[in-house]
Amino acid sequence: MTGPRDHGVAAAGGADDRSDAALLAAHVAGDADAFGVLFARHRDRLWAVALRTMGNPDDAADGLQDGLVAAYRRAGSFRGEAAVTTWLHRVVVNACLDRLRAAKVRAADALPDDLEDRGGRGALVTADVTDPADEAVAAERRRLVLEALAALPEEQRAALVLVDMEGYSVAEVAVMLDCAEGTVKSRCSRGRSRLAGLLGMLAPASRDADDTPPGNPPPDPAVPSGEGPRGPPAG
């Protein structure tokens, strides 16, 4: 992440410039404010991961809360083998996956309100648009992507969210998901293939290849035909 959050967030009067590791250590040592500062620093990205993994804001809030409670209680187990932010993402993603497995959540209708605000982070996120017609197309594309994403197996969904939407490296995601890098690559590959197929099925039928506009075309006198005028193409 870039911006002020890299250098700390004001907890209760002034910015806190301690590193993530120092904040986590302070929390373990009894600092009552340290964990709140740490969470505020990484809140936006943790929320984005939870939202895309769970599929809707209500379940994402529950998954994020589960993850933060687990991180708060298990902070003493952090050994520094990975970055604190990687560890936090691992705990939150695992909490979300646990909820998905337990509840068999397959939400596909709700659109995250903030998805457009996070445009450009990964290959599956639509870039910002300003024209109303483009906005409508972008909204439909987001709906289709999220609907297809929600239909993927949980492990493939998590890998795609972290690698393709959040931009983490395969090595970082392997640590977050506690699996081999090859497993992450395999899940992403299978997920992308399945996602492409789902998007093909979910997308509205495309226009004719010659982009013929709707309506009856003018008759062609050179080619007599017994058929009536052609109707609009399937839309």
C-alpha positions in Angstrom: 0.0 0.0 0.0 1.0 3.6 -0.5 0.2 6.8 1.3 0.0 7.8 5.0 -1.0 4.3 6.1 2.6 3.1 5.4 3.9 5.4 8.2 1.2 4.9 10.8 -2.3 6.1 11.6 -3.4 8.4 14.3 -4.7 6.3 17.2 -5.8 8.9 19.7 -3.8 12.1 19.2 -0.9 12.0 16.7 0.5 9.7 14.1 2.3 6.5 15.3 5.4 5.9 13.3 6.3 2.5 14.8 6.7 -0.3 12.3 4.1 -3.1 12.0 6.4 -5.5 13.9 6.9 -3.0 16.7 3.2 -2.4 17.0 2.5 -6.1 17.2 5.2 -6.6 19.8 3.8 -3.6 21.8 0.4 -5.2 21.7 1.8 -8.5 23.0 3.6 -6.5 25.7 0.3 -4.9 26.9 0.0 -1.7 24.9 -3.8 -1.1 24.8 -3.7 1.0 21.6 -1.1 -0.8 19.5 -3.3 -3.3 17.8 -5.9 -0.7 16.9 -3.2 1.4 15.2 -2.0 -1.7 13.3 -5.5 -2.6 12.1 -6.2 1.0 11.0 -3.0 1.0 9.0 -4.1 -2.0 7.0 -7.9 -1.8 7.3 -8.7 -0.9 3.7 -6.8 -3.8 2.1 -7.9 -6.4 4.7 -11.5 -5.3 4.1 -11.1 -5.5 0.3 -9.8 -9.1 0.6 -12.6 -10.1 2.9 -15.2 -8.5 0.7 -14.1 -10.2 -2.4 -13.6 -13.6 -0.7 -17.0 -13.6 1.0 -19.0 -12.0 -1.8 -21.1 -9.5 0.2 -20.5 -6.8 2.9 -22.4 -8.6 5.7 -20.4 -11.8 5.5 -17.2 -9.9 4.8 -17.7 -7.9 8.0 -18.1 -11.2 9.9 -15.1 -12.8 8.3 -12.9 -9.8 8.9 -14.1 -9.6 12.6 -13.3 -13.3 13.0 -9.9 -12.8 11.6 -9.1 -9.7 13.7 -10.2 -11.5 16.9 -7.9 -14.4 16.0 -5.0 -12.1 15.2 -5.6 -10.1 18.5 -5.5 -13.3 20.5 -2.7 -15.1 18.6 -0.3 -12.2 18.2 2.1 -13.8 20.6 2.5 -16.7 18.1 3.9 -14.4 15.5 7.6 -15.3 14.9 8.5 -12.8 12.2 9.1 -15.3 9.5 6.9 -13.2 7.2 5.9 -9.6 7.2 3.2 -8.6 9.7 0.8 -7.6 6.9 1.3 -11.0 5.2 0.5 -12.7 8.6 -2.6 -10.5 9.0 -3.9 -11.3 5.6 -3.3 -15.0 6.2 -5.4 -14.9 9.4 -8.2 -12.9 7.8 -8.3 -15.1 4.6 -8.3 -18.3 6.7 -11.2 -16.9 8.8 -13.2 -16.1 5.7 -12.5 -19.5 4.2 -13.6 -21.1 7.5 -16.9 -19.3 7.3 -17.4 -20.2 3.7 -16.7 -23.9 4.4 -19.0 -23.9 7.4 -21.9 -22.0 5.9 -21.4 -23.1 2.2 -21.8 -19.5 1.2 -22.4 -18.9 -2.5 -23.5 -15.3 -2.5 -23.6 -14.0 -6.1 -26.0 -11.0 -6.1 -24.5 -8.4 -3.8 -22.1 -5.9 -5.4 -19.4 -4.5 -3.2 -19.9 -0.7 -3.1 -16.2 0.0 -3.1 -15.1 -2.2 -6.0 -14.9 0.7 -8.4 -12.9 2.7 -5.9 -10.2 0.0 -6.0 -10.0 -0.1 -9.8 -6.6 -0.9 -11.3 -5.2 -3.2 -8.6 -5.5 -6.4 -10.6 -6.4 -7.9 -13.9 -10.0 -8.6 -13.0 -10.9 -5.1 -11.7 -12.3 -2.6 -14.2 -10.6 0.8 -14.5 -12.3 4.0 -13.6 -14.8 5.3 -16.2 -16.8 8.6 -16.3 -19.2 8.3 -19.3 -22.6 7.1 -18.1 -22.8 4.4 -20.8 -19.3 3.2 -19.9 -20.4 3.2 -16.2 -23.3 0.9 -17.1 -21.0 -1.5 -19.0 -18.5 -1.4 -16.1 -21.2 -2.2 -13.5 -22.5 -5.1 -15.6 -18.9 -6.4 -16.0 -18.3 -6.2 -12.2 -21.6 -8.0 -11.6 -20.6 -10.8 -13.9 -17.1 -11.1 -12.5 -18.3 -11.3 -8.9 -21.1 -13.7 -9.7 -18.6 -16.0 -11.4 -16.0 -15.5 -8.7 -18.6 -16.5 -6.0 -19.1 -19.8 -7.9 -15.5 -20.9 -7.7 -14.2 -23.3 -5.0 -13.1 -21.4 -1.9 -9.4 -22.1 -2.4 -9.4 -21.0 -6.0 -11.3 -17.9 -5.2 -8.9 -16.9 -2.4 -5.9 -17.4 -4.6 -7.4 -15.3 -7.5 -8.5 -12.6 -5.1 -5.0 -12.2 -3.6 -3.0 -12.6 -6.8 -5.1 -11.1 -9.5 -7.2 -8.6 -7.6 -5.0 -7.5 -4.8 -1.7 -7.9 -6.7 0.2 -10.0 -4.2 3.1 -12.2 -5.4 2.7 -15.9 -5.6 5.3 -16.3 -2.9 3.3 -14.0 -0.6 0.1 -15.8 -1.2 1.7 -19.1 -0.6 2.6 -17.9 2.9 -0.9 -16.4 3.4 -2.7 -19.6 2.4 -0.1 -21.9 4.0 0.6 -23.9 0.9 3.3 -24.4 -1.7 3.9 -21.8 -4.5 3.1 -24.4 -7.1 -0.3 -25.0 -5.4 -1.1 -21.2 -5.6 -0.1 -21.2 -9.3 -2.3 -24.3 -9.9 -5.3 -22.8 -8.0 -5.0 -19.6 -10.0 -4.7 -21.4 -13.3 -7.7 -23.6 -12.6 -9.6 -20.7 -11.2 -8.9 -18.5 -14.2 -10.0 -21.2 -16.6 -13.2 -21.9 -14.7 -13.8 -18.2 -14.3 -13.4 -17.6 -18.1 -16.0 -20.4 -18.7 -18.4 -19.0 -16.2 -18.1 -15.5 -17.6 -18.8 -16.9 -21.1 -22.0 -18.5 -19.8 -23.1 -15.5 -17.8 -22.3 -12.8 -20.3 -25.3 -11.7 -22.4 -25.4 -12.9 -26.0 -23.1 -10.8 -28.2 -24.2 -9.1 -31.4 -23.7 -10.5 -34.8 -20.1 -10.5 -36.0 -20.8 -7.7 -38.5 -22.3 -5.6 -35.7 -25.6 -5.3 -37.6 -27.8 -2.8 -35.8 -31.2 -3.8 -34.4 -34.2 -3.6 -36.8 -35.1 -5.0 -40.2 -32.3 -4.4 -42.8 -33.3 -3.1 -46.2 -34.2 -5.8 -48.7 -31.6 -7.0 -51.1 -33.2 -7.2 -54.6 -30.3 -9.1 -56.0 -31.0 -12.2 -53.8 -34.6 -13.2 -53.9 -35.8 -15.1 -50.9 -39.1 -16.6 -49.8 -38.4 -15.7 -46.2 -39.9 -12.7 -44.5 -37.8 -9.7 -43.2 -35.3 -10.6 -40.6 -36.0 -9.5 -37.0 -33.6 -7.9 -34.6 -30.6 -10.0 -33.6 -30.7 -11.7 -30.2 -29.5 -9.1 -27.7 
